[in-house]
Amino acid sequence: MTSKSNEIALFGTSADPPTVGHKALLKGLSSLFPKVITWASDNPIKAHSLSLEIRFKLLKILVKEIDNPHIELNQNISSPWTIETLKKANRLWPSSRLTFVIGSDLIKEIPHWEQAKDVLNKAQIAIAPRAGWPIHQEDLDELKSLGGRLKLLSLEIPNTSSTTSRNNPNIKNIPHSIFTFLTNQNLYNIKNKTK
């Protein structure tokens, strides 16, 4: 039996780059869960612009900017496969109730994930509504039919995306500390794009 104090929210992101949406989600999660674990990950269906090492640095900068003791960066549980991340998390926190957090844009992808039924068995899935990606009952029903335990989060996440932020860098969509780092390192060719 686990109590509320044993709940852990797990939120992995490609962080390519982290946006104000990622920042809002992490802050929101820290108000809903006693512990939030985040990490930079390689998504097997995405082509990443920067190495995992640099994306981890960007996420580390974001976590430092948020400066909340309930948010922890743990790169050790990173894996391209959610099932492997959950196995690592279960080994690290065996007595905790794990909640895997996704944006509403990923709902349709879950049934196609590696060992999807096992993923849904190992953790509750918390869904953060993302502007432009409405949540449909039939998609939730499909996840439930696979054994999913779902939680809809009452958070408002800005309509930002890493892809848009890479192609059109804008200080309004990228947290200040991240934008400064990207500019100083000329990542995503950001100096030329913002001239």
C-alpha positions as CSV (number, residue, x, y, z in Angstrom):
1,M,0.0,0.0,0.0
2,T,1.4,3.4,-1.0
3,S,0.5,6.8,0.3
4,K,0.3,10.1,-1.5
5,S,3.8,10.9,-0.2
6,N,5.1,7.9,-2.1
7,E,3.9,9.1,-5.5
8,I,6.5,9.9,-8.1
9,A,5.7,11.6,-11.4
10,L,8.1,10.6,-14.2
11,F,8.5,13.0,-17.1
12,G,11.0,12.3,-19.8
13,T,11.5,14.7,-22.7
14,S,13.7,15.0,-25.8
15,A,14.5,18.5,-24.6
16,D,15.4,19.6,-28.1
17,P,15.2,22.3,-26.8
18,P,13.2,22.6,-23.6
19,T,10.5,25.2,-24.0
20,V,8.2,27.3,-21.7
21,G,5.8,24.5,-22.1
22,H,8.2,22.0,-20.5
23,K,8.8,24.6,-17.7
24,A,5.1,25.0,-17.1
25,L,4.6,21.3,-17.0
26,L,7.4,20.6,-14.6
27,K,6.2,23.4,-12.3
28,G,2.6,22.2,-12.5
29,L,3.7,18.6,-11.8
30,S,5.6,19.7,-8.7
31,S,2.3,21.2,-7.3
32,L,0.5,17.9,-7.9
33,F,3.1,15.3,-6.9
34,P,5.5,15.2,-3.9
35,K,8.4,14.2,-6.2
36,V,8.9,14.8,-9.9
37,I,11.7,13.0,-11.8
38,T,12.8,14.3,-15.2
39,W,15.4,13.3,-17.8
40,A,16.5,13.8,-21.3
41,S,15.6,10.9,-23.6
42,D,16.2,9.6,-27.1
43,N,12.8,9.1,-28.8
44,P,13.2,6.2,-31.3
45,I,10.7,7.8,-33.7
46,K,12.3,11.3,-33.7
47,A,15.4,12.7,-35.4
48,H,17.1,14.7,-32.7
49,S,19.0,17.9,-33.6
50,L,21.5,17.8,-30.7
51,S,23.2,15.0,-28.9
52,L,21.7,13.5,-25.8
53,E,24.5,14.9,-23.7
54,I,23.8,18.5,-24.8
55,R,20.0,18.0,-24.4
56,F,20.7,16.7,-20.9
57,K,22.7,19.9,-20.2
58,L,19.7,22.0,-21.5
59,L,17.3,20.2,-19.2
60,K,19.7,20.6,-16.3
61,I,19.7,24.4,-16.9
62,L,15.9,24.4,-16.9
63,V,15.6,22.4,-13.7
64,K,18.1,24.8,-12.0
65,E,16.1,27.8,-13.3
66,I,12.9,26.4,-11.8
67,D,14.7,25.7,-8.5
68,N,12.1,23.5,-6.9
69,P,13.2,20.8,-4.3
70,H,10.4,18.5,-5.5
71,I,11.9,18.3,-9.0
72,E,14.9,16.0,-9.6
73,L,16.9,15.4,-12.7
74,N,17.9,11.7,-13.0
75,Q,19.5,10.8,-16.3
76,N,20.2,7.3,-15.1
77,I,16.7,6.2,-16.0
78,S,16.8,7.5,-19.5
79,S,16.1,4.9,-22.3
80,P,14.6,5.1,-25.8
81,W,12.1,2.6,-24.5
82,T,9.6,3.6,-21.8
83,I,9.4,0.0,-20.5
84,E,13.2,0.1,-19.8
85,T,12.8,3.5,-18.0
86,L,10.0,2.1,-15.8
87,K,12.1,-1.0,-14.9
88,K,15.0,1.3,-13.8
89,A,12.6,3.5,-11.9
90,N,11.0,0.5,-10.1
91,R,14.5,-0.6,-9.1
92,L,15.4,2.8,-7.7
93,W,12.0,3.5,-6.0
94,P,10.5,0.0,-5.3
95,S,8.0,1.2,-2.7
96,S,6.7,4.2,-4.7
97,R,3.7,4.5,-6.9
98,L,4.9,5.6,-10.3
99,T,3.0,7.9,-12.6
100,F,4.4,8.3,-16.2
101,V,3.5,11.7,-17.6
102,I,2.8,12.4,-21.3
103,G,1.3,15.3,-23.2
104,S,-2.0,14.7,-24.9
105,D,-0.2,14.6,-28.3
106,L,1.2,11.2,-27.4
107,I,-2.1,9.4,-26.5
108,K,-2.5,7.7,-29.9
109,E,1.2,6.5,-29.9
110,I,1.1,4.5,-26.6
111,P,-0.6,1.4,-28.1
112,H,2.3,1.2,-30.5
113,W,5.1,1.5,-27.9
114,E,7.4,-1.3,-27.2
115,Q,5.7,-3.7,-24.8
116,A,2.8,-1.2,-24.4
117,K,0.7,-3.5,-22.2
118,D,3.7,-3.9,-19.8
119,V,4.2,-0.1,-19.7
120,L,0.5,0.4,-18.8
121,N,0.8,-2.3,-16.1
122,K,3.9,-0.8,-14.5
123,A,2.7,2.8,-14.1
124,Q,-0.3,5.0,-14.1
125,I,-0.4,7.3,-17.1
126,A,-1.0,11.0,-16.4
127,I,-2.0,13.0,-19.4
128,A,-1.3,16.7,-19.6
129,P,-3.6,18.6,-22.0
130,R,-1.6,20.3,-24.7
131,A,-3.2,23.0,-26.8
132,G,-4.0,21.8,-30.3
133,W,-4.1,18.2,-29.2
134,P,-7.6,17.5,-27.8
135,I,-8.3,14.4,-25.8
136,H,-10.8,11.9,-27.3
137,Q,-12.7,9.4,-25.2
138,E,-12.2,6.6,-27.7
139,D,-8.4,7.0,-27.4
140,L,-8.7,6.8,-23.6
141,D,-10.9,3.8,-23.9
142,E,-8.3,2.0,-26.0
143,L,-5.7,2.6,-23.4
144,K,-8.0,1.3,-20.7
145,S,-8.7,-1.8,-22.7
146,L,-5.0,-2.5,-22.7
147,G,-5.0,-2.2,-18.9
148,G,-4.1,1.4,-18.6
149,R,-4.8,3.4,-15.4
150,L,-5.2,7.0,-16.5
151,K,-5.2,10.3,-14.8
152,L,-6.1,13.6,-16.6
153,L,-4.1,16.4,-15.2
154,S,-5.8,19.8,-14.6
155,L,-2.9,21.8,-16.0
156,E,-2.7,24.5,-18.7
157,I,0.4,24.0,-20.8
158,P,1.3,26.7,-23.3
159,N,1.1,25.9,-27.0
160,T,4.8,25.6,-27.7
161,S,6.8,22.9,-29.3
162,S,10.5,22.1,-29.5
163,T,10.3,21.8,-33.3
164,T,8.9,25.3,-33.7
165,S,11.4,26.6,-31.2
166,R,14.3,25.1,-33.2
167,N,13.1,26.5,-36.5
168,N,12.0,29.9,-35.2
169,P,13.9,30.7,-32.0
170,N,11.8,33.1,-29.9
171,I,12.6,34.3,-26.4
172,K,8.9,34.0,-25.6
173,N,8.9,30.3,-26.2
174,I,12.2,29.3,-24.7
175,P,13.1,29.9,-21.0
176,H,15.6,32.7,-20.6
177,S,18.4,30.6,-19.2
178,I,18.1,28.1,-22.1
179,F,17.9,30.9,-24.7
180,T,21.1,32.4,-23.3
181,F,22.9,29.1,-23.4
182,L,21.7,28.4,-27.0
183,T,22.8,31.9,-28.1
184,N,26.2,31.6,-26.5
185,Q,26.9,28.2,-28.0
186,N,25.2,29.1,-31.3
187,L,23.1,25.9,-31.1
188,Y,20.4,25.5,-33.7
189,N,22.3,28.3,-35.6
190,I,20.3,30.6,-33.3
191,K,22.5,33.7,-33.7
192,N,21.8,33.9,-37.4
193,K,18.1,33.1,-37.0
194,T,17.5,35.9,-34.5
195,K,19.3,38.6,-36.4
